[in-house]
Amino acid sequence: MTQTMRALVKSEAAPGIWMEEVPVPEPGTNEVLVRLEKTAICGTDVHIHQWDDWAKRTIKPGLIIGHEFVGRIEALGRGVSGYKVGDRVSAEGHIVCGHCRNCRAGRQHLCPNTVGIGVNRNGGFAEYVVVPASNLWPIPDEIPSELAAFFDPFGNAAHCALQHDLVGEDVLITGAGPIGIIAAGICRHVGARHVVITDVNDYRLGLAKDMGASRIVNVTRESIGDVVEELDIEGFDIGLEMSGNSSAFNDLLHNMYHGGKVALLGLLPEGTGCDWDQVIFKGLELHGIYGRRMYETWYKMTQMVLSGFPLERALTHHISIDDFEHGFELMSAGNCGKVVCDWTGDIERRSA
């Protein structure tokens, strides 16, 4: 008899997500079966839940969503070495081809043939998930599972923030979503001087301040230009665009110092204009960021947590998987940092 499991499935081409009973997957050659402990809700999952234009173009109904997770190896496929049943692991959510020019040059994060877990193939909002062994990242005992569950977006923040040397620099971050919040902490952790972050959400700006931002700016009430004067600087050395908002992006450009460096992670709307005078006459460097460096970013963020980085401040809700709809509501409204769902029943036991 085929074993079944619970999973969050995008069953229909419509808003919503549904808990269903589906077959437990089997690991193939060079793959492992992971029994999930925790799964975090990503902004990508929210887009899929809402069934927006991106989701309609990208997602095939019947998909098990989710790419931020941690669990223990349940079974090894043929050819897997270096791991054993019971190992606690997270996983890189981008599966690369291994044979393109970038993969062969050690730039796997730039593979044009990338397949996304929970986007292009079944993901980790389930009791079990199958992933290539090469994508696993072992989790040290000292790191709690509820934090390891969102190493994937932690990696986005680390890849973006660490793109440029931050020591002693003045940093502007546009967008205080969970990744922007974590990025503010990273900038502070590695030695930036001023870390300024903007948004319109006071709750998330408060989380960013707690994480390490030296100045928070609600752009509905004050301007970045006023903060530049307040700090007595000529502009920002480093810009991290996390908002995906056209106005915020151009505001960032206008407040950069000459020769400044900008890392772009937020997905800007189609047709977004850019004040090219700001880029050209200031000699700005713009660098697009996607995913994480495989696997140097994973190494750096693991060591940051082990050396005291307060990642736990980004986690605001740790809930049972049975309350997943509440988690999606929180994420959609922006009334949270990271939301982690538990598959083990540990939440119920602790609250009983």
PEHU-V46390 format. One record per residue. N is the residue number from 1. NEAR is the number of other ideal C-beta (glycine too) atoms within 12 Angstrom. D_FIRST is the distance of its C-alpha to the first C-alpha in whole Angstrom. Layout:
BEGIN
n: <N;N>
near: <NEAR;NEAR>
d_first: <D_FIRST;D_FIRST>
END
This chain:
BEGIN
n: <1;2;3;4;5;6;7;8;9;10;11;12;13;14;15;16;17;18;19;20;21;22;23;24;25;26;27;28;29;30;31;32;33;34;35;36;37;38;39;40;41;42;43;44;45;46;47;48;49;50;51;52;53;54;55;56;57;58;59;60;61;62;63;64;65;66;67;68;69;70;71;72;73;74;75;76;77;78;79;80;81;82;83;84;85;86;87;88;89;90;91;92;93;94;95;96;97;98;99;100;101;102;103;104;105;106;107;108;109;110;111;112;113;114;115;116;117;118;119;120;121;122;123;124;125;126;127;128;129;130;131;132;133;134;135;136;137;138;139;140;141;142;143;144;145;146;147;148;149;150;151;152;153;154;155;156;157;158;159;160;161;162;163;164;165;166;167;168;169;170;171;172;173;174;175;176;177;178;179;180;181;182;183;184;185;186;187;188;189;190;191;192;193;194;195;196;197;198;199;200;201;202;203;204;205;206;207;208;209;210;211;212;213;214;215;216;217;218;219;220;221;222;223;224;225;226;227;228;229;230;231;232;233;234;235;236;237;238;239;240;241;242;243;244;245;246;247;248;249;250;251;252;253;254;255;256;257;258;259;260;261;262;263;264;265;266;267;268;269;270;271;272;273;274;275;276;277;278;279;280;281;282;283;284;285;286;287;288;289;290;291;292;293;294;295;296;297;298;299;300;301;302;303;304;305;306;307;308;309;310;311;312;313;314;315;316;317;318;319;320;321;322;323;324;325;326;327;328;329;330;331;332;333;334;335;336;337;338;339;340;341;342;343;344;345;346;347;348;349;350;351;352>
near: <5;10;17;15;31;26;35;40;31;36;25;20;17;17;19;22;39;26;27;24;18;25;20;26;32;20;28;18;15;22;31;39;35;47;33;46;36;45;51;54;49;41;37;38;44;32;29;45;35;23;24;21;14;19;28;18;14;21;34;20;21;17;36;43;49;51;46;47;52;43;39;31;34;31;28;29;25;14;16;28;13;15;31;18;19;16;28;32;42;47;47;40;44;39;34;33;19;21;13;18;16;22;22;14;14;17;19;33;32;26;27;17;18;28;23;34;41;41;34;22;28;34;42;51;47;40;37;37;48;38;46;34;32;28;39;41;36;27;32;24;11;15;30;24;35;35;37;42;46;48;50;47;45;48;45;45;48;41;41;44;49;37;35;29;16;35;17;15;30;34;54;51;56;47;44;44;44;46;49;49;48;52;53;52;42;47;48;35;33;31;20;34;22;35;42;49;53;47;38;24;29;20;24;39;34;23;36;45;27;25;40;37;37;26;32;35;39;25;30;14;15;20;20;38;22;18;30;26;14;16;24;11;25;17;33;44;33;44;53;55;47;45;37;25;26;22;27;37;37;26;34;47;36;29;42;39;29;19;20;32;35;41;40;33;39;36;27;25;17;11;7;20;15;23;21;13;14;26;25;14;14;27;16;33;23;28;23;19;33;30;36;41;28;32;28;21;34;36;23;28;43;28;20;30;33;18;16;15;32;24;39;26;28;41;34;29;32;35;34;28;39;17;22;36;22;20;38;36;21;28;37;23;16;26;20;33;42;43;41;49;49;34;39;25;17;21;24;16;10;13;12;8>
d_first: <0;4;6;9;13;16;19;22;22;25;24;27;30;32;33;30;27;24;21;18;14;13;10;11;13;14;17;19;23;25;23;21;18;20;19;22;25;27;27;31;32;34;36;34;32;34;35;32;32;35;34;38;39;38;34;35;36;33;30;28;26;22;23;22;25;27;28;30;28;28;25;24;22;19;18;21;20;22;26;26;29;31;28;26;23;25;27;28;29;29;29;32;31;32;31;34;34;36;38;41;44;43;40;42;45;43;43;39;40;42;39;40;36;34;31;30;27;26;29;28;24;22;23;23;23;20;18;17;19;20;23;26;27;30;30;29;32;32;33;36;36;39;37;35;32;33;36;34;31;34;36;35;38;40;40;41;44;44;45;47;49;50;50;54;56;56;59;62;61;61;57;56;53;52;49;48;44;42;43;46;47;45;47;50;49;49;52;54;52;53;57;58;61;60;57;57;54;54;52;53;50;52;49;48;51;51;48;50;53;51;49;53;54;58;59;57;58;57;58;59;62;63;63;62;66;67;65;66;70;69;67;70;68;69;65;62;61;57;55;52;51;47;48;47;51;53;56;55;55;58;59;58;60;63;63;62;65;66;64;61;58;55;51;49;46;46;45;48;48;49;52;53;57;58;62;62;66;64;62;65;68;66;65;61;58;55;52;48;45;42;39;40;41;39;39;42;42;39;41;44;42;40;44;45;43;44;48;48;47;46;43;42;44;42;40;40;37;34;32;28;26;26;30;29;31;34;34;34;37;38;38;39;42;43;43;42;41;38;35;32;29;27;23;24;26;29;31;30;31;34;35;35>
END
